[in-house]
Structures are given as structure tokens and as C-alpha cells.
């Protein structure tokens, strides 16, 4: 059984929790902006813009990745290296698929004339969902580094890095649940 203990790990966890609180405040501000500008949207409205199929596919990809990163973390705790690789690689594939669908969604909207400057609804939508996508992209880069570091650094140090990354990845997933619920949901379901 692998442990995460070190004198500084608690400090790292606290520092990262404070970072996530800052990110939460930023996303809350963007959600508030979206709520403020969406009701008055004309040409196009959210109902005219969003596509249920894309939202479902992206959601399955990203929310499944939460389970696969959890699997990687549990495999690490049990000392099962193959499980760590399976979990990390699966998470990386799902996250990359999510990004591909998000890029396609944005491209489709832009090609239909639904651009960032079209109206306040689209501006707030692109900024909120785009910032979330940027967080996923950052997470993909972080996962690549974790894959590179796994066989190369001491077990305790790697375990701490994977644990902190897990916090980040679950945070990104929770933000996506809020986006599904409050951005897409009222207009698709």
C-alpha cells in the first residue's frame, strides 16, 4: 500500500485548495454574467444554438474521465502499476475526446455565424465554456507530465502529484456538471 505522507504534503493540499477556491470564485462570476445576459438573448437564442447530441457526448467523455482518474489513484494506492497506466491513459483519451468535441462545437457555432461578438449571450457562453475547455486542456498537459513522471520519480512524490491532480480533475468535472445544468440544461432538456 502506497502512502502520500510527507511533512509538506498537507501544505501542498492547503495551497491547492486555496487555488481551487479562487478558481471557483472566477467561475461563479462567469456563471453570474451568463445568467445576467442570457435571458435577453436574441438572434440567436440558446435554444437555437445548442445541440443535445454534442452535450451528451462531451458529458459522457468528461464525466467518465472522473471515474478513470479515480481508478488510477486507487491503483496507485494498491501498488498496481498497470492499473495506474490504464487509468491515466483512459483519462487522457477521454479528455482529448472531450476537447475534440468542444472544438467541433465551437467551430460549428462560428461557421453558422454564432461568434463571440454576435450578442451578449454568445460572448458570455464562449468565455465561460471556453475557460472550462482551457482548464481541460491544461489538465491534459498535466496528465502527460504525470505519465512521463510515473516511472521516473520516487513513489511518495508521484503519489502526491497524482493526488493533487485528482483534486483538480474532479473540480473540472464539477464545473462541467454546473455547465450542463445551468448553461445547456434549461434549453435542451
C-alpha positions as CSV (number, residue, x, y, z in Angstrom):
1,X,0.0,0.0,0.0
2,X,1.5,3.4,-1.0
3,X,1.3,6.4,1.2
4,X,1.1,10.1,0.5
5,X,2.7,11.2,3.7
6,X,5.3,13.9,3.9
7,X,5.8,17.0,6.0
8,X,4.9,19.3,3.2
9,X,2.0,17.4,1.6
10,X,-0.6,19.0,3.9
11,X,0.8,22.4,2.9
12,X,0.5,21.5,-0.7
13,X,-3.1,20.3,-0.3
14,X,-4.0,23.5,1.6
15,X,-2.3,25.7,-1.1
16,X,-4.1,23.8,-3.8
17,X,-7.4,24.1,-2.0
18,X,-7.0,27.8,-1.9
19,X,-6.2,27.9,-5.6
20,X,-9.4,25.9,-6.3
21,X,-11.4,28.4,-4.2
22,X,-10.0,31.2,-6.3
23,X,-11.0,29.3,-9.5
24,X,-14.4,28.7,-8.0
25,X,-14.9,32.4,-7.4
26,X,-13.9,33.1,-11.0
27,X,-16.3,30.5,-12.4
28,X,-19.1,31.8,-10.1
29,X,-18.6,35.3,-11.6
30,X,-18.7,33.9,-15.1
31,X,-21.9,32.0,-14.3
32,X,-23.4,35.1,-12.9
33,X,-22.5,37.0,-16.1
34,X,-24.0,34.3,-18.2
35,X,-27.3,34.3,-16.2
36,X,-27.4,38.1,-16.5
37,X,-27.0,38.2,-20.3
38,X,-28.8,35.0,-21.4
39,X,-32.5,35.9,-20.8
40,X,-32.4,38.8,-23.2
41,X,-30.6,36.9,-26.0
42,X,-31.9,37.4,-29.5
43,X,-30.6,36.2,-32.8
44,X,-29.6,33.5,-31.7
45,X,-31.1,32.3,-28.5
46,X,-29.6,29.4,-26.6
47,X,-32.4,27.1,-27.8
48,X,-31.4,27.9,-31.4
49,X,-27.7,27.4,-30.7
50,X,-27.2,24.3,-28.5
51,X,-27.3,20.7,-29.8
52,X,-28.3,17.9,-27.4
53,X,-26.1,15.3,-29.1
54,X,-22.9,17.2,-28.6
55,X,-23.7,18.0,-25.0
56,X,-24.4,14.3,-24.2
57,X,-21.2,13.1,-26.0
58,X,-19.0,15.6,-24.3
59,X,-20.6,14.9,-20.9
60,X,-20.1,11.2,-21.2
61,X,-16.4,11.7,-22.1
62,X,-15.6,14.2,-19.3
63,X,-17.7,12.6,-16.6
64,X,-16.3,9.1,-17.3
65,X,-12.8,10.5,-17.0
66,X,-13.6,11.3,-13.4
67,X,-14.0,7.5,-12.8
68,X,-10.9,6.6,-14.7
69,X,-8.7,9.1,-12.8
70,X,-10.2,7.7,-9.6
71,X,-9.3,4.2,-10.8
72,X,-5.7,5.4,-11.4
73,X,-5.5,6.8,-8.0
74,X,-6.8,3.6,-6.3
75,X,-4.4,1.5,-8.4
76,X,-1.5,3.6,-7.3
77,X,-2.5,3.2,-3.6
78,X,-2.6,-0.5,-4.1
79,X,0.8,-0.5,-5.9
80,X,-0.7,-1.7,-9.2
81,X,1.4,0.0,-11.8
82,X,-0.5,-1.4,-14.8
83,X,-3.8,0.0,-13.2
84,X,-2.2,3.4,-12.9
85,X,-1.3,3.4,-16.6
86,X,-4.7,2.2,-17.6
87,X,-6.4,4.8,-15.5
88,X,-4.2,7.7,-16.7
89,X,-4.3,6.7,-20.3
90,X,-8.1,6.2,-20.3
91,X,-8.5,9.6,-18.6
92,X,-6.2,11.2,-21.2
93,X,-8.1,9.7,-24.1
94,X,-11.5,10.7,-22.7
95,X,-10.2,14.3,-22.0
96,X,-8.8,14.5,-25.5
97,X,-12.1,13.3,-27.0
98,X,-13.9,15.9,-24.9
99,X,-11.6,18.6,-26.3
100,X,-12.2,17.4,-29.8
101,X,-15.9,17.6,-29.4
102,X,-15.7,21.1,-27.8
103,X,-13.6,22.4,-30.6
104,X,-16.0,21.0,-33.1
105,X,-18.9,22.6,-31.2
106,X,-17.3,26.0,-31.2
107,X,-16.3,25.6,-34.9
108,X,-19.8,24.7,-35.8
109,X,-21.3,27.6,-34.0
110,X,-18.8,30.0,-35.6
111,X,-19.4,28.6,-39.1
112,X,-23.1,29.3,-38.5
113,X,-22.4,32.9,-37.7
114,X,-22.7,32.4,-33.9
115,X,-19.5,34.2,-33.0
116,X,-18.1,35.7,-29.8
117,X,-19.3,39.2,-30.9
118,X,-22.8,38.2,-32.1
119,X,-24.5,39.1,-28.9
120,X,-24.0,39.1,-25.1
121,X,-25.3,35.6,-24.6
122,X,-22.7,34.2,-27.0
123,X,-20.0,36.3,-25.5
124,X,-20.7,35.0,-22.0
125,X,-21.2,31.5,-23.3
126,X,-17.9,31.4,-25.1
127,X,-16.0,32.9,-22.2
128,X,-17.5,30.5,-19.6
129,X,-17.3,27.3,-21.6
130,X,-14.1,28.3,-23.3
131,X,-12.4,28.9,-19.9
132,X,-13.6,25.5,-18.8
133,X,-12.1,24.0,-22.0
134,X,-8.9,25.8,-21.2
135,X,-8.8,24.1,-17.8
136,X,-9.4,20.7,-19.5
137,X,-6.5,21.4,-21.9
138,X,-4.3,22.4,-19.0
139,X,-5.3,19.1,-17.3
140,X,-4.4,17.2,-20.5
141,X,-0.9,18.7,-20.3
142,X,-0.6,17.9,-16.6
143,X,-1.7,14.2,-17.3
144,X,1.0,13.9,-20.0
145,X,3.6,15.1,-17.3
146,X,2.2,12.6,-14.8
147,X,2.6,9.8,-17.4
148,X,6.2,10.9,-18.0
149,X,7.0,11.2,-14.3
150,X,5.3,8.0,-13.1
151,X,8.3,5.6,-13.7
152,X,10.9,8.2,-13.1
153,X,10.3,9.9,-9.7
154,X,10.1,8.5,-6.1
155,X,6.8,6.8,-5.3
156,X,5.8,9.2,-2.5
157,X,6.4,12.3,-4.6
158,X,4.5,10.8,-7.5
159,X,1.6,9.9,-5.3
160,X,1.3,13.4,-4.0
161,X,1.3,14.8,-7.6
162,X,-1.4,12.4,-8.7
163,X,-3.5,13.1,-5.6
164,X,-3.3,16.9,-6.2
165,X,-4.1,16.3,-9.9
166,X,-7.1,14.3,-8.9
167,X,-8.5,17.2,-6.9
168,X,-8.0,19.4,-10.0
169,X,-9.7,16.9,-12.3
170,X,-12.7,16.4,-10.1
171,X,-13.0,20.2,-9.8
172,X,-13.1,20.5,-13.6
173,X,-15.7,17.8,-13.8
174,X,-17.9,19.5,-11.1
175,X,-17.7,22.7,-13.1
176,X,-18.9,20.8,-16.2
177,X,-21.9,19.5,-14.2
178,X,-22.8,23.1,-13.4
179,X,-22.4,24.0,-17.1
180,X,-24.6,21.1,-18.1
181,X,-27.2,22.0,-15.5
182,X,-27.3,25.8,-15.9
183,X,-26.0,26.6,-19.3
184,X,-27.2,23.8,-21.6
185,X,-29.9,22.1,-19.5
186,X,-32.6,24.8,-19.4
187,X,-32.6,25.0,-23.2
188,X,-32.2,21.3,-24.2
189,X,-34.0,19.2,-21.7
